[in-house]
Amino acid sequence: IKWTPDNNAYKNLKIVVEIDSDIDAQIASEQEFKRRYKSIGALKVVLDRGLQVGDIAVLDISTTTIDQDESNVKNIPSAESKGFNFDTEDGDKVLPGFLDSIIGIHRGESKSFPLVFPETWKQENLRGVHAQFNVSF
């Protein structure tokens, strides 16, 4: 997208997206436009409420395996991140249950919750792994 500074900037706006059989062209173009629009928008800090869908949050995430034998608990580096910019509207692109687990968290809070990586997860070594997530907002 090339943004022009005049008042008629949106008249010449064109979006090109690649689609597959699982997604409709109209939906794909709307998602791409929204993503690009968000990327140039000004962000403001909201202090008077918890995290909601539509927000962008900066998260610190640490993850360990859950094991009955506590001496066998291990960190999961590939599921950890510091200063992760998380767009809650991309909740379908992260581990199922992750977004639902952090909705409502307030700035400065931390939350711990268990999740299981699905058998269809991209990283084979994490498929079926029971993990404990610790998220700071």
C-alpha positions in Angstrom: 0.0 0.0 0.0 1.3 3.4 -0.8 -0.2 6.2 1.3 -0.6 9.6 -0.3 -0.9 12.8 1.8 -3.8 14.4 0.0 -7.5 14.1 1.1 -8.4 11.7 -1.7 -5.8 9.1 -0.6 -8.3 6.3 -0.2 -9.7 6.7 -3.8 -6.5 5.2 -5.2 -6.0 2.6 -2.6 -5.4 -0.9 -4.0 -4.7 -4.1 -1.9 -3.3 -7.3 -3.3 -3.5 -10.4 -1.2 -2.8 -14.1 -1.8 -5.7 -16.3 -1.0 -6.3 -20.0 -0.8 -9.4 -22.1 -0.9 -10.1 -21.6 2.8 -10.6 -17.8 2.7 -12.8 -15.5 0.8 -11.1 -12.7 -1.2 -13.3 -10.0 0.4 -12.4 -11.1 3.9 -8.7 -11.4 3.0 -8.6 -7.9 1.6 -10.4 -6.5 4.6 -8.0 -8.2 7.0 -5.0 -7.0 5.1 -6.3 -3.4 5.0 -7.0 -3.5 8.7 -3.6 -4.9 9.5 -1.8 -2.2 7.5 -4.0 0.6 8.8 -3.2 -0.6 12.4 0.5 -0.6 11.6 0.6 3.1 10.9 -1.9 4.2 13.5 -1.0 5.8 16.8 -1.3 3.6 19.9 -2.5 4.8 23.2 -2.1 3.3 26.6 -5.3 2.3 28.3 -5.1 2.1 32.1 -8.7 1.9 33.3 -9.7 -1.6 32.0 -8.4 -5.1 31.3 -7.2 -6.5 28.0 -9.9 -6.8 25.3 -10.1 -8.1 21.8 -8.9 -5.3 19.5 -6.1 -4.3 21.8 -2.4 -4.6 21.2 -0.4 -5.7 24.3 3.3 -6.0 25.1 3.7 -9.3 26.9 6.5 -11.2 28.6 5.8 -14.9 28.2 7.7 -17.8 29.9 6.7 -21.4 29.5 7.6 -24.7 31.2 6.5 -28.3 30.7 4.0 -29.7 33.2 5.2 -33.1 34.6 4.1 -35.1 37.6 7.8 -35.6 38.4 8.8 -32.0 39.3 12.4 -32.7 38.7 11.6 -33.2 35.0 10.1 -29.8 34.4 11.8 -27.9 31.5 11.6 -24.5 29.9 10.2 -24.3 26.4 12.3 -21.6 24.8 10.5 -21.7 21.5 7.3 -20.7 23.3 8.9 -17.8 25.3 9.2 -14.2 24.5 10.1 -10.9 26.1 8.4 -7.7 24.9 6.1 -9.7 22.5 3.7 -7.3 20.7 0.5 -9.3 20.6 -2.4 -8.1 18.6 -5.5 -9.7 20.2 -7.2 -9.8 16.8 -4.6 -12.4 15.8 -5.8 -14.7 18.5 -6.6 -17.4 16.0 -2.8 -17.5 15.1 -1.6 -18.5 18.5 -2.0 -21.6 20.7 -5.8 -22.3 21.2 -6.9 -21.0 24.6 -4.0 -18.5 24.9 -6.1 -15.4 24.1 -9.0 -16.5 26.3 -6.6 -17.0 29.2 -5.3 -13.5 29.1 -8.4 -11.5 28.3 -9.2 -9.2 31.2 -5.6 -9.0 32.5 -4.6 -5.5 33.6 -1.3 -3.7 32.9 1.3 -4.6 35.5 -0.4 -8.0 36.2 0.8 -11.5 35.7 -1.2 -14.6 35.0 -0.3 -18.3 35.0 -2.3 -21.0 33.2 -1.9 -24.4 31.7 -2.4 -25.2 28.0 -1.8 -28.2 25.8 -0.2 -27.9 22.4 -2.5 -29.5 19.8 -1.4 -32.6 17.9 -1.6 -30.4 14.7 0.9 -27.8 16.1 3.6 -26.7 13.6 6.5 -27.6 15.8 6.4 -31.4 16.0 8.4 -31.5 19.3 5.6 -29.5 21.0 2.7 -31.6 19.8 0.7 -32.9 22.8 3.0 -31.2 25.3 1.3 -29.9 28.5 2.7 -26.5 29.3 2.4 -23.9 32.1 2.4 -20.4 30.7 3.3 -17.3 32.8 2.3 -14.1 31.2 3.2 -10.5 32.4 1.4 -7.6 30.9 
